[in-house]
Amino acid sequence: MTYKKCSPDLVRVCLLLAVTLLAPTASAEWKEKVLYSFQGGSNDGSLPVGGVVFDKQGNLYGATMNGGMVYQLAPPAKQGGTWTETVLYVFQGNTSGDGATPEGGLVIDGAGNLYGTTAYGGTGNCVLLGILVGCGTVYEVSPPKQKGGPWIETVLYSFPTAKEGYFPWGDLVFDSSGNLYGATEFGGGFGTACNGFYQYCGAVFELSPPKTKGSKWKEKVLHGFKSGKDGANPNGGLVFDSKGIIYGTTYAGGTQGCTYQGFAGCGTAFKLEPPSRKGGAWTEKQLHVFTGGSDGANPAGSLVFGSKGSLYGTAQGGNSSGGGIVFRLTAANAGRWKETVLHWFSNSGPGASLAGLLCNSVGILYGTTIGGDSERYGSVFRLKPPGRKRGAWILDLLYGFAGSPDGAYPEAQLIFDRGSLFATTRGGGTGSTCSGYCGTVFEVSP
Protein backbone atom coordinates (compact mmCIF):
# COMPACT_ATOMS: atom_id res chain seq x y z
CA MET A 1 0.00 0.00 0.00
CA THR A 2 1.19 3.46 -0.74
CA TYR A 3 -0.24 6.25 1.33
CA LYS A 4 1.04 9.71 2.01
CA LYS A 5 -0.44 11.64 4.88
CA CYS A 6 -2.19 14.85 3.78
CA SER A 7 -1.80 18.18 5.46
CA PRO A 8 -3.97 17.88 8.59
CA ASP A 9 -6.67 20.35 7.51
CA LEU A 10 -7.37 18.43 4.32
CA VAL A 11 -9.08 15.08 3.87
CA ARG A 12 -6.66 12.32 4.78
CA VAL A 13 -7.70 10.16 1.90
CA CYS A 14 -4.90 11.30 -0.44
CA LEU A 15 -3.98 8.18 -2.34
CA LEU A 16 -5.73 4.87 -2.63
CA LEU A 17 -4.03 2.01 -0.92
CA ALA A 18 -2.89 -0.60 -3.40
CA VAL A 19 -2.44 -3.71 -1.30
CA THR A 20 -3.53 -7.29 -0.79
CA LEU A 21 -3.45 -10.04 1.80
CA LEU A 22 -0.73 -12.64 1.58
CA ALA A 23 -2.90 -15.20 3.37
CA PRO A 24 -6.15 -16.44 1.79
CA THR A 25 -9.20 -14.33 2.48
CA ALA A 26 -12.61 -15.87 2.97
CA SER A 27 -15.80 -13.91 2.35
CA ALA A 28 -18.27 -14.01 5.21
CA GLU A 29 -20.89 -12.23 3.06
CA TRP A 30 -22.18 -9.78 5.65
CA LYS A 31 -24.77 -7.25 4.52
CA GLU A 32 -24.14 -3.52 4.48
CA LYS A 33 -26.66 -0.70 4.72
CA VAL A 34 -25.99 2.99 4.27
CA LEU A 35 -27.87 4.63 7.14
CA TYR A 36 -27.20 8.16 5.93
CA SER A 37 -25.44 9.88 3.01
CA PHE A 38 -24.13 13.36 3.72
CA GLN A 39 -25.15 15.94 1.14
CA GLY A 40 -22.66 18.73 1.75
CA GLY A 41 -23.59 22.21 0.60
CA SER A 42 -24.99 24.87 2.93
CA ASN A 43 -27.48 22.66 4.79
CA ASP A 44 -25.47 19.56 5.58
CA GLY A 45 -21.94 18.50 6.41
CA SER A 46 -19.55 16.20 4.58
CA LEU A 47 -16.39 14.21 5.32
CA PRO A 48 -17.43 12.63 8.64
CA VAL A 49 -14.50 12.42 11.07
CA GLY A 50 -14.11 9.62 13.55
CA GLY A 51 -16.78 7.04 14.14
CA VAL A 52 -20.18 7.27 15.77
CA VAL A 53 -21.52 6.75 19.29
CA PHE A 54 -24.92 5.55 20.51
CA ASP A 55 -27.05 7.04 23.27
CA LYS A 56 -29.43 5.03 25.46
CA GLN A 57 -32.31 5.63 23.04
CA GLY A 58 -30.46 4.20 20.04
CA ASN A 59 -29.59 7.52 18.37
CA LEU A 60 -26.21 7.86 16.67
CA TYR A 61 -23.95 10.91 16.97
CA GLY A 62 -20.90 12.13 15.10
CA ALA A 63 -19.14 15.13 13.56
CA THR A 64 -18.12 16.25 10.08
CA MET A 65 -14.98 18.09 9.01
CA ASN A 66 -16.55 20.01 6.14
CA GLY A 67 -19.50 22.08 7.24
CA GLY A 68 -18.07 21.85 10.75
CA MET A 69 -21.03 20.30 12.53
CA VAL A 70 -22.21 17.80 15.15
CA TYR A 71 -25.10 15.61 13.98
CA GLN A 72 -27.64 13.13 15.31
CA LEU A 73 -29.10 10.18 13.41
CA ALA A 74 -32.42 8.94 14.81
CA PRO A 75 -33.42 5.35 13.99
CA PRO A 76 -36.56 4.69 11.93
CA ALA A 77 -39.86 4.29 13.74
CA LYS A 78 -40.49 0.99 11.98
CA GLN A 79 -38.26 -1.68 10.49
CA GLY A 80 -37.08 -0.85 6.99
CA GLY A 81 -37.57 2.89 7.43
CA THR A 82 -34.95 5.59 7.02
CA TRP A 83 -32.73 7.18 9.64
CA THR A 84 -33.31 10.90 10.20
CA GLU A 85 -30.43 13.35 10.48
CA THR A 86 -30.59 16.44 12.69
CA VAL A 87 -27.80 19.02 12.76
CA LEU A 88 -27.23 19.71 16.45
CA TYR A 89 -24.56 22.37 16.20
CA VAL A 90 -22.52 24.23 13.56
CA PHE A 91 -19.17 25.64 14.69
CA GLN A 92 -18.65 29.39 14.25
CA GLY A 93 -14.86 29.56 14.02
CA ASN A 94 -12.13 31.56 15.75
CA THR A 95 -13.63 34.95 14.79
CA SER A 96 -16.38 34.08 17.26
CA GLY A 97 -14.03 32.43 19.74
CA ASP A 98 -15.57 29.08 18.79
CA GLY A 99 -13.99 25.94 17.41
CA ALA A 100 -13.54 25.17 13.71
CA THR A 101 -12.95 21.98 11.69
CA PRO A 102 -13.77 18.96 13.87
CA GLU A 103 -10.98 16.39 13.63
CA GLY A 104 -12.11 13.53 15.85
CA GLY A 105 -15.06 11.40 16.85
CA LEU A 106 -17.27 11.97 19.87
CA VAL A 107 -17.45 10.44 23.33
CA ILE A 108 -20.67 10.44 25.35
CA ASP A 109 -21.25 10.48 29.11
CA GLY A 110 -24.10 9.01 31.14
CA ALA A 111 -26.15 12.19 30.87
CA GLY A 112 -25.98 12.23 27.07
CA ASN A 113 -23.44 15.05 26.79
CA LEU A 114 -21.11 14.80 23.79
CA TYR A 115 -17.41 15.70 23.84
CA GLY A 116 -15.00 16.22 20.96
CA THR A 117 -12.19 18.29 19.47
CA THR A 118 -11.76 20.85 16.71
CA ALA A 119 -8.42 21.18 14.96
CA TYR A 120 -8.64 24.95 14.64
CA GLY A 121 -10.61 27.81 16.11
CA GLY A 122 -10.82 29.04 19.65
CA THR A 123 -9.03 32.05 21.08
CA GLY A 124 -5.45 30.81 20.62
CA ASN A 125 -2.74 32.68 18.76
CA CYS A 126 -1.73 29.98 16.24
CA VAL A 127 -1.12 31.28 12.72
CA LEU A 128 -1.19 29.18 9.54
CA LEU A 129 0.06 30.63 6.24
CA GLY A 130 -0.16 34.12 7.70
CA ILE A 131 -3.75 33.73 8.89
CA LEU A 132 -4.83 33.59 12.54
CA VAL A 133 -6.65 30.24 12.72
CA GLY A 134 -6.56 29.43 16.44
CA CYS A 135 -4.90 26.41 18.04
CA GLY A 136 -8.02 24.27 18.41
CA THR A 137 -10.56 23.47 21.11
CA VAL A 138 -12.15 20.78 23.25
CA TYR A 139 -15.93 21.18 23.31
CA GLU A 140 -19.10 19.81 24.87
CA VAL A 141 -22.52 19.64 23.21
CA SER A 142 -25.34 19.12 25.71
CA PRO A 143 -28.94 17.96 25.19
CA PRO A 144 -31.71 20.56 25.54
CA LYS A 145 -33.34 20.97 28.95
CA GLN A 146 -36.75 20.84 27.28
CA LYS A 147 -37.65 18.42 24.51
CA GLY A 148 -37.37 20.06 21.11
CA GLY A 149 -35.08 22.84 22.31
CA PRO A 150 -31.62 23.57 20.86
CA TRP A 151 -28.54 21.66 21.91
CA ILE A 152 -25.98 23.82 23.73
CA GLU A 153 -22.29 23.94 22.82
CA THR A 154 -19.65 24.94 25.36
CA VAL A 155 -15.95 25.40 24.65
CA LEU A 156 -14.35 23.59 27.58
CA TYR A 157 -10.82 24.57 26.61
CA SER A 158 -9.27 26.71 23.92
CA PHE A 159 -5.58 25.97 23.39
CA PRO A 160 -3.95 29.41 23.91
CA THR A 161 -0.59 28.79 22.23
CA ALA A 162 1.17 25.98 20.40
CA LYS A 163 3.11 25.20 23.58
CA GLU A 164 -0.05 23.86 25.22
CA GLY A 165 -1.00 21.95 22.06
CA TYR A 166 -1.91 22.65 18.45
CA PHE A 167 -4.32 20.73 16.24
CA PRO A 168 -6.12 18.39 18.68
CA TRP A 169 -7.44 15.35 16.84
CA GLY A 170 -8.70 11.84 17.39
CA ASP A 171 -11.13 10.69 20.05
CA LEU A 172 -11.03 11.82 23.66
CA VAL A 173 -11.20 9.40 26.59
CA PHE A 174 -12.50 9.79 30.16
CA ASP A 175 -10.84 8.43 33.29
CA SER A 176 -12.80 7.31 36.34
CA SER A 177 -12.56 10.80 37.89
CA GLY A 178 -14.12 12.62 34.94
CA ASN A 179 -10.89 13.99 33.48
CA LEU A 180 -10.57 14.04 29.69
CA TYR A 181 -7.44 12.94 27.84
CA GLY A 182 -6.46 13.45 24.23
CA ALA A 183 -3.66 14.23 21.80
CA THR A 184 -2.63 17.14 19.61
CA GLU A 185 -0.84 16.32 16.38
CA PHE A 186 1.41 19.33 16.79
CA GLY A 187 2.28 21.71 19.62
CA GLY A 188 3.48 20.65 23.04
CA GLY A 189 6.62 22.79 23.20
CA PHE A 190 9.22 20.34 21.87
CA GLY A 191 10.67 19.34 18.51
CA THR A 192 11.26 21.54 15.47
CA ALA A 193 11.45 19.23 12.44
CA CYS A 194 7.96 17.68 12.31
CA ASN A 195 6.25 20.01 9.87
CA GLY A 196 7.05 23.18 7.95
CA PHE A 197 3.73 24.86 8.80
CA TYR A 198 2.94 23.77 12.36
CA GLN A 199 4.95 24.26 15.55
CA TYR A 200 6.39 21.40 17.59
CA CYS A 201 5.85 17.64 17.42
CA GLY A 202 2.65 16.97 19.34
CA ALA A 203 1.44 16.31 22.86
CA VAL A 204 -0.75 14.19 25.10
CA PHE A 205 -2.89 16.33 27.39
CA GLU A 206 -5.19 16.04 30.39
CA LEU A 207 -8.21 18.28 30.85
CA SER A 208 -9.65 18.46 34.39
CA PRO A 209 -13.19 19.66 35.15
CA PRO A 210 -13.67 22.61 37.51
CA LYS A 211 -14.64 22.08 41.14
CA THR A 212 -17.21 24.85 40.81
CA LYS A 213 -19.79 24.55 38.04
CA GLY A 214 -19.28 27.15 35.35
CA SER A 215 -15.59 27.66 36.07
CA LYS A 216 -12.85 26.88 33.57
CA TRP A 217 -11.42 23.45 32.85
CA LYS A 218 -7.66 23.15 33.42
CA GLU A 219 -5.24 21.64 30.90
CA LYS A 220 -1.93 19.93 31.57
CA VAL A 221 0.54 18.68 28.97
CA LEU A 222 1.49 15.18 30.14
CA HIS A 223 4.14 14.69 27.47
CA GLY A 224 5.47 16.82 24.63
CA PHE A 225 7.02 14.70 21.87
CA LYS A 226 10.48 15.61 20.64
CA SER A 227 10.85 13.53 17.46
CA GLY A 228 14.27 12.01 16.82
CA LYS A 229 14.50 9.02 19.15
CA ASP A 230 11.21 10.09 20.72
CA GLY A 231 7.90 9.78 18.90
CA ALA A 232 6.20 12.55 16.93
CA ASN A 233 2.63 13.40 15.89
CA PRO A 234 0.64 11.28 18.38
CA ASN A 235 -2.66 9.82 17.27
CA GLY A 236 -5.79 10.28 19.35
CA GLY A 237 -7.75 7.40 20.82
CA LEU A 238 -5.70 6.78 23.95
CA VAL A 239 -6.45 3.79 26.21
CA PHE A 240 -6.02 3.22 29.97
CA ASP A 241 -5.16 0.12 31.94
CA SER A 242 -6.33 -0.64 35.49
CA LYS A 243 -3.31 1.20 36.95
CA GLY A 244 -4.09 4.45 35.14
CA ILE A 245 -1.28 4.02 32.61
CA ILE A 246 -2.02 5.58 29.20
CA TYR A 247 -1.16 3.76 25.96
CA GLY A 248 -1.03 5.19 22.45
CA THR A 249 0.84 5.49 19.16
CA THR A 250 2.69 8.18 17.26
CA TYR A 251 2.54 8.41 13.49
CA ALA A 252 6.19 9.44 13.11
CA GLY A 253 9.42 9.76 15.07
CA GLY A 254 11.15 7.01 17.00
CA THR A 255 14.03 6.03 14.72
CA GLN A 256 16.59 8.52 13.51
CA GLY A 257 17.41 8.09 9.85
CA CYS A 258 14.22 6.19 9.10
CA THR A 259 12.23 8.15 6.54
CA TYR A 260 8.99 6.55 5.47
CA GLN A 261 6.87 8.37 2.86
CA GLY A 262 8.47 11.68 3.69
CA PHE A 263 8.09 11.54 7.47
CA ALA A 264 11.03 11.55 9.87
CA GLY A 265 10.79 8.27 11.71
CA CYS A 266 8.39 5.37 11.30
CA GLY A 267 6.39 5.89 14.47
CA THR A 268 6.15 4.38 17.93
CA ALA A 269 3.86 2.68 20.43
CA PHE A 270 4.24 4.23 23.88
CA LYS A 271 2.91 4.32 27.41
CA LEU A 272 2.68 7.20 29.89
CA GLU A 273 2.93 6.26 33.56
CA PRO A 274 1.29 8.57 36.12
CA PRO A 275 3.50 10.22 38.74
CA SER A 276 4.11 8.50 42.07
CA ARG A 277 3.29 11.72 43.92
CA LYS A 278 0.70 14.42 43.30
CA GLY A 279 1.95 17.11 40.95
CA GLY A 280 4.84 15.01 39.66
CA ALA A 281 5.70 14.41 36.03
CA TRP A 282 4.30 11.61 33.88
CA THR A 283 6.92 9.23 32.49
CA GLU A 284 6.96 8.14 28.85
CA LYS A 285 8.31 4.73 27.85
CA GLN A 286 8.41 3.29 24.35
CA LEU A 287 6.83 -0.12 23.86
CA HIS A 288 7.94 -0.48 20.26
CA VAL A 289 9.78 1.65 17.70
CA PHE A 290 8.71 0.83 14.15
CA THR A 291 11.50 0.44 11.63
CA GLY A 292 9.67 0.44 8.30
CA GLY A 293 10.62 -3.18 7.70
CA SER A 294 8.62 -6.29 8.45
CA ASP A 295 7.38 -4.79 11.72
CA GLY A 296 5.40 -2.04 9.95
CA ALA A 297 5.55 1.73 9.84
CA ASN A 298 3.44 4.77 10.70
CA PRO A 299 0.62 3.52 12.95
CA ALA A 300 -2.31 5.82 12.23
CA GLY A 301 -4.91 4.33 14.58
CA SER A 302 -5.34 3.78 18.30
CA LEU A 303 -4.43 0.70 20.31
CA VAL A 304 -6.97 -1.67 21.86
CA PHE A 305 -6.62 -4.11 24.75
CA GLY A 306 -7.22 -7.80 24.19
CA SER A 307 -6.93 -10.81 26.45
CA LYS A 308 -4.18 -11.07 29.07
CA GLY A 309 -3.19 -7.43 28.70
CA SER A 310 -2.02 -7.63 25.09
CA LEU A 311 -2.39 -4.55 22.90
CA TYR A 312 -3.48 -4.70 19.25
CA GLY A 313 -3.06 -2.12 16.52
CA THR A 314 -2.41 -1.41 12.86
CA ALA A 315 0.47 0.19 11.00
CA GLN A 316 -0.10 1.30 7.44
CA GLY A 317 3.37 0.70 6.01
CA GLY A 318 6.14 -1.82 6.20
CA ASN A 319 6.93 -5.37 5.03
CA SER A 320 8.64 -6.19 1.76
CA SER A 321 5.53 -5.63 -0.38
CA GLY A 322 4.83 -2.17 0.98
CA GLY A 323 1.51 -2.91 2.65
CA GLY A 324 0.42 -2.42 6.21
CA ILE A 325 0.11 -4.81 9.13
CA VAL A 326 -2.03 -5.84 12.07
CA PHE A 327 0.19 -6.28 15.14
CA ARG A 328 0.10 -7.39 18.76
CA LEU A 329 2.22 -6.04 21.62
CA THR A 330 2.78 -8.32 24.61
CA ALA A 331 4.59 -7.49 27.84
CA ALA A 332 7.80 -9.51 28.14
CA ASN A 333 10.53 -9.71 30.77
CA ALA A 334 12.26 -6.72 32.37
CA GLY A 335 9.55 -4.30 31.28
CA ARG A 336 10.12 -4.95 27.58
CA TRP A 337 7.35 -5.54 25.07
CA LYS A 338 7.35 -7.91 22.13
CA GLU A 339 5.71 -7.11 18.80
CA THR A 340 4.14 -9.91 16.76
CA VAL A 341 2.77 -9.34 13.27
CA LEU A 342 -0.59 -11.10 13.04
CA HIS A 343 -1.36 -10.24 9.43
CA TRP A 344 0.27 -8.26 6.64
CA PHE A 345 -0.97 -6.76 3.42
CA SER A 346 0.56 -6.82 -0.06
CA ASN A 347 -0.48 -5.19 -3.34
CA SER A 348 -3.77 -6.20 -4.97
CA GLY A 349 -6.50 -6.98 -2.42
CA PRO A 350 -8.06 -5.25 0.60
CA GLY A 351 -5.76 -2.47 1.73
CA ALA A 352 -4.16 -1.65 5.06
CA SER A 353 -6.00 0.00 7.90
CA LEU A 354 -5.93 3.63 8.98
CA ALA A 355 -8.18 3.09 12.02
CA GLY A 356 -7.90 1.30 15.32
CA LEU A 357 -9.27 -2.19 15.83
CA LEU A 358 -12.28 -3.48 17.72
CA CYS A 359 -11.76 -6.57 19.90
CA ASN A 360 -14.69 -8.67 21.14
CA SER A 361 -14.90 -10.80 24.28
CA VAL A 362 -13.37 -13.89 22.64
CA GLY A 363 -10.42 -12.09 21.09
CA ILE A 364 -11.70 -11.65 17.53
CA LEU A 365 -10.52 -8.42 15.91
CA TYR A 366 -12.58 -6.23 13.55
CA GLY A 367 -11.27 -3.40 11.42
CA THR A 368 -11.49 -1.48 8.16
CA THR A 369 -9.23 -0.96 5.17
CA ILE A 370 -9.20 2.13 3.03
CA GLY A 371 -8.68 0.66 -0.44
CA GLY A 372 -6.75 -1.68 -2.66
CA ASP A 373 -6.88 -3.10 -6.16
CA SER A 374 -9.59 -5.71 -5.66
CA GLU A 375 -11.38 -3.66 -2.97
CA ARG A 376 -10.86 -0.24 -4.46
CA TYR A 377 -13.12 1.62 -2.03
CA GLY A 378 -12.16 -0.15 1.18
CA SER A 379 -13.54 -2.99 3.26
CA VAL A 380 -14.61 -4.26 6.68
CA PHE A 381 -12.65 -7.30 7.88
CA ARG A 382 -12.53 -9.78 10.74
CA LEU A 383 -9.35 -11.40 12.05
CA LYS A 384 -9.78 -14.59 14.08
CA PRO A 385 -7.18 -16.07 16.45
CA PRO A 386 -5.62 -19.34 15.30
CA GLY A 387 -7.22 -22.57 16.39
CA ARG A 388 -3.88 -23.93 17.54
CA LYS A 389 -0.76 -22.43 19.05
CA ARG A 390 1.54 -20.78 16.49
CA GLY A 391 -1.12 -21.10 13.80
CA ALA A 392 -1.94 -18.27 11.43
CA TRP A 393 -4.67 -15.77 12.21
CA ILE A 394 -7.60 -16.10 9.81
CA LEU A 395 -8.87 -13.06 7.94
CA ASP A 396 -12.44 -12.83 6.64
CA LEU A 397 -13.53 -10.06 4.32
CA LEU A 398 -16.96 -9.10 5.68
CA TYR A 399 -17.82 -6.39 3.16
CA GLY A 400 -16.19 -4.52 0.29
CA PHE A 401 -17.44 -0.98 -0.40
CA ALA A 402 -18.55 -0.17 -3.94
CA GLY A 403 -18.26 3.62 -4.02
CA SER A 404 -21.12 6.03 -4.72
CA PRO A 405 -23.98 5.58 -3.99
CA ASP A 406 -22.41 3.16 -1.49
CA GLY A 407 -19.76 4.34 0.96
CA ALA A 408 -16.04 4.62 0.18
CA TYR A 409 -12.80 4.83 2.20
CA PRO A 410 -13.70 3.93 5.80
CA GLU A 411 -11.21 5.50 8.23
CA ALA A 412 -13.02 5.27 11.57
CA GLN A 413 -12.97 2.70 14.34
CA LEU A 414 -15.96 0.36 14.34
CA ILE A 415 -18.43 -0.03 17.21
CA PHE A 416 -20.72 -2.94 18.04
CA ASP A 417 -24.45 -2.77 18.72
CA ARG A 418 -26.77 -5.81 18.81
CA GLY A 419 -24.45 -7.87 16.66
CA SER A 420 -23.93 -5.22 13.97
CA LEU A 421 -20.94 -3.02 13.22
CA PHE A 422 -21.29 0.74 12.72
CA ALA A 423 -18.90 3.44 11.49
CA THR A 424 -18.42 6.12 8.82
CA THR A 425 -16.81 6.42 5.41
CA ARG A 426 -15.02 9.58 4.32
CA GLY A 427 -16.23 9.26 0.73
CA GLY A 428 -19.05 7.85 -1.34
CA GLY A 429 -22.76 8.28 -0.72
CA THR A 430 -25.36 10.12 -2.75
CA GLY A 431 -24.19 13.68 -2.10
CA SER A 432 -23.71 15.55 -5.35
CA THR A 433 -21.77 18.59 -4.11
CA CYS A 434 -18.58 16.85 -2.92
CA SER A 435 -17.18 15.11 -6.04
CA GLY A 436 -17.67 11.70 -4.46
CA TYR A 437 -16.34 12.71 -1.04
CA CYS A 438 -19.47 13.56 0.98
CA GLY A 439 -19.32 10.36 3.04
CA THR A 440 -21.75 8.05 4.81
CA VAL A 441 -22.72 6.37 8.07
CA PHE A 442 -23.10 2.63 7.58
CA GLU A 443 -24.10 -0.62 9.30
CA VAL A 444 -22.66 -4.04 8.51
CA SER A 445 -24.49 -7.09 9.89
CA PRO A 446 -24.34 -10.90 9.53
PyMOL commands that set and color helices and strands:
alter all, ss='L'
color gray80, all
select helices_A, chain A and resi 94-96+162-164+307-309+333-335
alter helices_A, ss='H'
color red, helices_A
select strands_A, chain A and resi 19-21+25-27+31-37+46-54+60-66+69-74+84-90+99-102+107-108+114-121+127-128+131-132+137-142+152-158+166-174+180-186+203-208+218-224+231-234+239-240+246-253+259-260+263-264+268-273+283-289+304-305+311-315+325-331+337-349+358-359+365-369+379-384+394-400+407-410+415-417+420-428+440-445
alter strands_A, ss='S'
color yellow, strands_A
deselect
rebuild
show_as cartoon
